[in-house]
Amino acid sequence: MAQTTLHESINEPWKPAPTEGGKAARNVALYGFLTLLLIFVQLPLIWMVLTAFKAEGTALKLAFWPQTSIYAPATDENALPVADATAGAVLHFELEAPTAQTVQAVFGKADEELVTIPMSRVFEGLWVADAAGVSPGEYRYGFSLGDEPPIPDPAAPGEGEFSTVTVYPDQPIAGRGGLLVYSKDGVLNASVRAEAGKEMYLFADGTRQSLAESSPGVYTGELTTDSTTFRLVEERSFMDATREMYTLGNFKEILGAETFNFGEYFLNSLIVASLAAFLTVIITTLAGYAFAQKTFHYRDKLFAVLLASMLVPGMIYMVPQFSITLQLGWLDTYQGLIIP
C-alpha cells in the first residue's frame, strides 16, 4: 500500500495542492465575506447612530447620503403651470408648510366669491400656485391646510383670516417670489426666489434650462422649450448638503436641556448596566463550572430544567418580578433594577 502523504490526508488526492496565490485569494474572499456579513448584522446599529446625527425633519426619511441636487416634483399633479401674462395679471402664491399634506390658496375680491386653487409642493415644505388672467383690483387671499379654515399669509398678515394684495393694470405679475413660469411676448420666462449664491436650473423635456441670478436671491431666465411641465433643481456643494442632513445640534440640545437631566440618567444607566452585567457573569460562571466540572445528584436533570426555563419568554416574569420588588420596598431603587 502506498504511503499516504500529508497533502492527501487533508485534501482529495486528485486535486493539486493550492498555490500561495490561491491561498491568498481564498483568504481575501473569506475575510471579505465575513466583513460584509458583520456589516449586515450591524446595520441596525449603524442606522441608529446615523439617525441620531440627522437634522430635524430628516430622521424618518430613508436617505443617508447627502444629495447635492434638490429636485422639485414634476408629476402631473405637481406640474408647474405656464401662465399667460398677456391675458391679465398672474397672482403667485407661496407658503412654507413643511408638515402639511395638502395646501390650497383661497383668493377673491371683496365683493366676489372666493376661488380655491390647489398648491404644488416644491423642495422641502415650500408650496406654490399661480392664478392667471387676473383683472386689476384689490384681492384678499389666504391659505387652507387640508380641511382647516384659511389662514392669512405669514409673510404679509392682514386683518382676520385674509391678507390683501393689489393688482395694477400695467402689472403682468403680482405676488411674491417662489417659482413662476409665464409667457410674455410669445417667449417663456421663469423666475424663482432662493438663497443668494446658488446654482438654479429647470429640467424641461429632458433638457437643462439654466437660470441666472439677476439680483441677490432672484433667479430668472428665458426658456427655449414648449413644455408645460418643469422640474426645478438646486445645486449645492457636498459639504452644504452634509451640514443640512447631519448635525451635532441634537446632542447639544439634550446635554443643555434644563428639563432633561442627561448626566443623572446616564449615570443611573451606567450603574445598573455595569452591576447587572457583573453579577450575571459571576453567577453564570459559578453555575457553569458546577455543571461542567462537578458530579452531583440530579445534575443532568437540573441542567435540563435550566435549559427548559431559558425557553420561557422573559415577558412572563415581568409581573411576578414587579410584585416581588414592590413587596420588598425596592421600587425606584438600584437593587430593584439590578437584583431581579
C-alpha positions as CSV (number, residue, x, y, z in Angstrom):
1,M,0.0,0.0,0.0
2,A,1.4,3.4,-1.0
3,Q,2.2,5.7,1.9
4,T,-0.4,8.5,2.3
5,T,1.1,11.9,2.1
6,L,0.2,14.8,4.4
7,H,-1.4,16.6,1.4
8,E,-3.6,13.6,0.6
9,S,-4.7,13.2,4.2
10,I,-6.1,16.8,4.1
11,N,-7.3,17.3,0.6
12,E,-8.7,15.0,-2.1
13,P,-5.8,13.1,-3.7
14,W,-6.9,14.1,-7.2
15,K,-6.7,17.8,-6.5
16,P,-3.4,19.7,-6.8
17,A,-2.0,21.4,-3.8
18,P,-3.2,25.1,-3.6
19,T,-0.6,27.7,-4.6
20,E,0.4,30.6,-2.5
21,G,-1.6,32.9,-4.7
22,G,-4.7,30.7,-4.4
23,K,-4.4,30.7,-0.7
24,A,-4.2,34.5,-0.6
25,A,-7.2,34.8,-2.9
26,R,-9.2,32.4,-0.7
27,N,-8.3,34.3,2.4
28,V,-9.3,37.6,0.8
29,A,-12.6,36.1,-0.3
30,L,-13.2,34.6,3.1
31,Y,-12.4,37.7,5.2
32,G,-14.3,39.9,2.7
33,F,-17.4,37.8,3.1
34,L,-17.1,37.8,6.9
35,T,-16.7,41.6,6.8
36,L,-19.8,42.0,4.7
37,L,-21.7,39.7,7.0
38,L,-20.5,41.7,10.0
39,I,-21.7,44.9,8.4
40,F,-25.0,43.3,7.5
41,V,-25.6,42.1,11.1
42,Q,-24.6,45.6,12.5
43,L,-26.9,47.5,10.1
44,P,-29.5,48.3,12.8
45,L,-26.7,49.8,15.0
46,I,-25.3,51.8,12.1
47,W,-28.8,53.0,11.2
48,M,-29.4,54.1,14.8
49,V,-26.1,56.0,15.0
50,L,-26.6,57.8,11.7
51,T,-30.2,58.7,12.6
52,A,-29.0,60.2,15.9
53,F,-26.9,62.7,13.9
54,K,-29.6,63.6,11.3
55,A,-31.2,67.0,11.3
56,E,-34.7,67.7,12.4
57,G,-37.3,66.6,9.9
58,T,-35.0,64.1,8.2
59,A,-34.7,61.2,10.8
60,L,-37.6,59.1,9.3
61,K,-36.5,59.6,5.7
62,L,-34.7,56.6,4.1
63,A,-31.8,58.7,2.9
64,F,-28.3,58.8,4.5
65,W,-26.1,60.0,1.7
66,P,-26.2,63.8,1.2
67,Q,-27.8,64.9,-2.1
68,T,-26.1,67.8,-3.9
69,S,-29.1,68.3,-6.1
70,I,-32.6,69.2,-4.7
71,Y,-35.4,68.3,-7.1
72,A,-38.9,69.7,-7.0
73,P,-41.7,67.4,-8.1
74,A,-42.5,67.0,-11.8
75,T,-45.6,64.8,-11.8
76,D,-48.8,65.8,-13.5
77,E,-50.4,66.6,-10.1
78,N,-47.5,68.9,-9.2
79,A,-46.8,70.3,-12.7
80,L,-45.9,74.0,-12.6
81,P,-48.4,75.7,-14.9
82,V,-47.5,78.2,-17.6
83,A,-49.4,81.4,-17.1
84,D,-50.2,83.8,-20.0
85,A,-49.1,87.1,-18.7
86,T,-50.6,89.0,-21.7
87,A,-54.1,87.9,-20.8
88,G,-54.0,89.6,-17.5
89,A,-52.0,89.6,-14.3
90,V,-50.7,86.5,-12.7
91,L,-51.1,86.1,-9.0
92,H,-48.4,84.0,-7.5
93,F,-49.0,82.3,-4.1
94,E,-46.3,80.9,-1.8
95,L,-46.4,79.3,1.6
96,E,-43.8,77.4,3.7
97,A,-45.6,74.5,5.4
98,P,-43.2,71.6,5.9
99,T,-45.7,69.3,7.8
100,A,-48.7,69.9,5.5
101,Q,-50.0,67.2,3.3
102,T,-52.2,69.4,1.1
103,V,-52.5,73.2,0.8
104,Q,-55.0,75.4,-1.2
105,A,-54.8,79.1,-2.0
106,V,-58.0,81.0,-1.4
107,F,-58.5,84.4,-3.1
108,G,-61.0,86.8,-4.5
109,K,-62.1,90.4,-4.5
110,A,-64.0,91.8,-1.5
111,D,-67.4,91.7,-3.4
112,E,-66.8,88.4,-5.2
113,E,-66.9,84.7,-4.3
114,L,-63.6,83.2,-3.2
115,V,-61.7,80.9,-5.6
116,T,-59.8,77.9,-4.3
117,I,-56.8,76.5,-6.3
118,P,-54.5,73.6,-5.2
119,M,-50.9,74.4,-4.5
120,S,-47.9,72.3,-5.5
121,R,-45.0,71.3,-3.2
122,V,-41.5,72.4,-4.4
123,F,-38.5,71.5,-2.4
124,E,-38.9,70.8,1.3
125,G,-42.2,72.2,2.6
126,L,-42.5,75.1,0.1
127,W,-45.9,75.3,-1.6
128,V,-46.6,77.4,-4.7
129,A,-49.5,78.2,-7.0
130,D,-50.3,80.6,-9.9
131,A,-53.6,82.1,-11.0
132,A,-53.5,83.6,-14.5
133,G,-55.8,86.1,-16.2
134,V,-56.5,88.1,-13.0
135,S,-58.1,91.5,-13.6
136,P,-56.8,94.6,-11.8
137,G,-58.1,95.4,-8.3
138,E,-57.6,94.6,-4.6
139,Y,-57.7,90.9,-3.7
140,R,-58.0,89.1,-0.3
141,Y,-56.2,85.8,0.0
142,G,-55.3,83.1,2.5
143,F,-54.1,79.5,2.7
144,S,-56.0,76.4,3.8
145,L,-54.0,73.5,5.1
146,G,-56.0,70.3,4.5
147,D,-59.6,70.8,5.6
148,E,-58.7,73.7,8.0
149,P,-60.1,77.2,7.6
150,P,-58.0,79.7,5.7
151,I,-55.1,81.5,7.5
152,P,-53.5,84.8,6.4
153,D,-50.2,84.9,4.7
154,P,-47.5,84.8,7.4
155,A,-45.2,87.0,5.3
156,A,-48.0,89.6,4.8
157,P,-50.5,89.2,7.7
158,G,-53.7,91.1,7.3
159,E,-56.9,91.6,9.3
160,G,-58.8,88.5,10.2
161,E,-58.3,85.3,8.2
162,F,-57.1,87.0,5.0
163,S,-54.2,89.1,3.6
164,T,-54.5,91.6,0.8
165,V,-52.7,92.2,-2.5
166,T,-53.3,94.8,-5.2
167,V,-53.0,94.1,-8.9
168,Y,-52.4,97.1,-11.1
169,P,-53.4,97.4,-14.8
170,D,-49.7,97.6,-16.0
171,Q,-48.5,94.8,-13.7
172,P,-48.2,91.4,-15.6
173,I,-47.1,89.5,-12.5
174,A,-48.3,90.1,-8.9
175,G,-47.3,88.4,-5.7
176,R,-44.1,87.3,-4.0
177,G,-41.1,85.1,-5.1
178,G,-41.1,81.4,-5.5
179,L,-41.1,79.7,-8.9
180,L,-43.2,81.2,-11.7
181,V,-43.2,80.2,-15.3
182,Y,-45.1,82.6,-17.6
183,S,-45.4,83.5,-21.3
184,K,-44.5,87.1,-22.3
185,D,-44.5,88.2,-25.9
186,G,-44.5,84.6,-27.0
187,V,-41.4,83.7,-25.0
188,L,-41.4,81.5,-21.9
189,N,-39.8,83.1,-18.9
190,A,-39.0,81.7,-15.4
191,S,-38.4,83.4,-12.1
192,V,-37.6,81.8,-8.8
193,R,-36.6,83.1,-5.4
194,A,-33.9,81.2,-3.4
195,E,-30.9,81.8,-1.3
196,A,-28.3,84.0,-2.9
197,G,-25.3,82.4,-4.5
198,K,-27.0,79.2,-5.5
199,E,-27.0,77.4,-8.9
200,M,-30.5,77.0,-10.1
201,Y,-31.9,75.4,-13.3
202,L,-35.0,73.8,-14.7
203,F,-35.5,70.4,-16.4
204,A,-38.0,70.5,-19.2
205,D,-38.4,67.8,-21.9
206,G,-35.1,66.3,-20.7
207,T,-33.1,69.5,-21.4
208,R,-31.5,71.7,-18.8
209,Q,-32.6,75.3,-18.6
210,S,-30.2,77.4,-16.6
211,L,-31.4,80.4,-14.5
212,A,-29.2,83.4,-13.9
213,E,-29.1,85.4,-10.6
214,S,-30.5,88.7,-11.9
215,S,-30.4,90.2,-8.4
216,P,-29.4,88.8,-4.9
217,G,-31.7,85.8,-4.3
218,V,-33.7,86.2,-7.5
219,Y,-33.1,83.9,-10.5
220,T,-34.6,84.5,-14.0
221,G,-34.1,83.2,-17.5
222,E,-35.8,82.7,-20.9
223,L,-36.7,79.1,-21.7
224,T,-36.2,77.5,-25.1
225,T,-38.9,74.9,-24.8
226,D,-42.6,74.5,-25.3
227,S,-43.1,72.1,-22.3
228,T,-45.8,72.8,-19.7
229,T,-44.1,70.7,-17.0
230,F,-40.9,71.8,-15.4
231,R,-38.7,70.4,-12.6
232,L,-36.8,72.9,-10.5
233,V,-33.3,71.9,-9.4
234,E,-31.0,73.5,-6.9
235,E,-27.3,72.5,-6.9
236,R,-25.2,72.8,-3.8
237,S,-21.8,71.6,-2.5
238,F,-21.4,68.3,-0.9
239,M,-20.4,70.0,2.4
240,D,-23.5,72.2,2.4
241,A,-25.7,69.1,1.7
242,T,-23.9,67.2,4.6
243,R,-24.4,70.1,7.0
244,E,-28.1,70.2,6.1
245,M,-28.6,66.4,6.7
246,Y,-26.3,65.8,9.7
247,T,-25.8,68.0,12.8
248,L,-24.4,67.9,16.3
249,G,-27.2,70.1,17.5
250,N,-29.3,67.1,18.6
251,F,-26.7,66.2,21.3
252,K,-26.1,69.8,22.3
253,E,-29.9,70.2,22.8
254,I,-30.1,67.1,25.0
255,L,-26.9,67.9,27.0
256,G,-28.1,71.5,27.6
257,A,-31.8,70.9,28.2
258,E,-33.0,72.2,31.6
259,T,-35.9,69.8,31.8
260,F,-33.8,66.7,30.9
261,N,-31.0,65.8,33.3
262,F,-28.9,63.7,30.9
263,G,-26.0,63.3,33.3
264,E,-28.1,61.8,36.0
265,Y,-29.9,59.5,33.7
266,F,-26.6,58.4,32.0
267,L,-25.1,57.6,35.5
268,N,-28.1,55.6,36.5
269,S,-27.9,53.5,33.3
270,L,-24.2,53.0,33.7
271,I,-24.5,51.8,37.3
272,V,-27.5,49.5,36.6
273,A,-25.9,48.0,33.4
274,S,-22.5,47.5,35.0
275,L,-23.6,45.9,38.2
276,A,-26.2,43.7,36.5
277,A,-23.6,42.5,34.0
278,F,-21.0,41.9,36.7
279,L,-23.4,39.9,38.9
280,T,-24.7,37.9,35.9
281,V,-21.1,37.0,34.9
282,I,-20.3,35.9,38.4
283,I,-23.4,33.8,38.9
284,T,-23.4,32.2,35.5
285,T,-19.6,31.4,35.8
286,L,-20.1,29.6,39.1
287,A,-23.1,27.7,37.7
288,G,-21.3,26.8,34.5
289,Y,-18.3,25.5,36.4
290,A,-20.5,23.4,38.7
291,F,-22.4,21.8,35.8
292,A,-19.2,21.2,33.7
293,Q,-16.7,20.1,36.3
294,K,-18.6,18.7,39.3
295,T,-20.6,15.5,39.7
296,F,-23.6,15.6,42.0
297,H,-27.1,14.0,42.3
298,Y,-29.6,15.0,39.6
299,R,-27.1,17.1,37.7
300,D,-28.4,16.2,34.3
301,K,-32.0,16.7,35.3
302,L,-31.3,20.1,36.8
303,F,-29.4,21.1,33.7
304,A,-32.4,20.1,31.6
305,V,-34.7,22.1,33.8
306,L,-32.3,25.1,33.4
307,L,-32.4,24.8,29.6
308,A,-36.2,24.5,29.7
309,S,-36.5,27.6,31.8
310,M,-34.5,29.6,29.2
311,L,-37.1,28.7,26.6
312,V,-39.8,30.6,28.6
313,P,-40.2,34.2,27.3
314,G,-38.9,36.8,29.7
315,M,-42.2,38.8,29.4
316,I,-43.9,36.2,31.5
317,Y,-41.7,37.0,34.5
318,M,-42.3,40.8,34.4
319,V,-45.5,40.8,36.6
320,P,-44.2,38.4,39.3
321,Q,-40.9,40.2,39.4
322,F,-42.6,43.6,39.8
323,S,-44.8,42.3,42.5
324,I,-41.9,40.8,44.5
325,T,-39.9,44.1,44.0
326,L,-42.8,46.1,45.3
327,Q,-43.3,43.9,48.3
328,L,-39.6,44.2,49.2
329,G,-39.8,48.0,49.0
330,W,-37.3,48.2,46.2
331,L,-39.4,50.4,43.8
332,D,-37.3,53.2,42.3
333,T,-34.1,51.8,43.8
334,Y,-30.9,50.4,42.3
335,Q,-31.4,47.0,43.8
336,G,-34.9,46.8,42.3
337,L,-33.4,47.3,38.8
338,I,-30.3,45.1,39.3
339,I,-31.2,42.1,41.5
340,P,-34.2,40.7,39.5
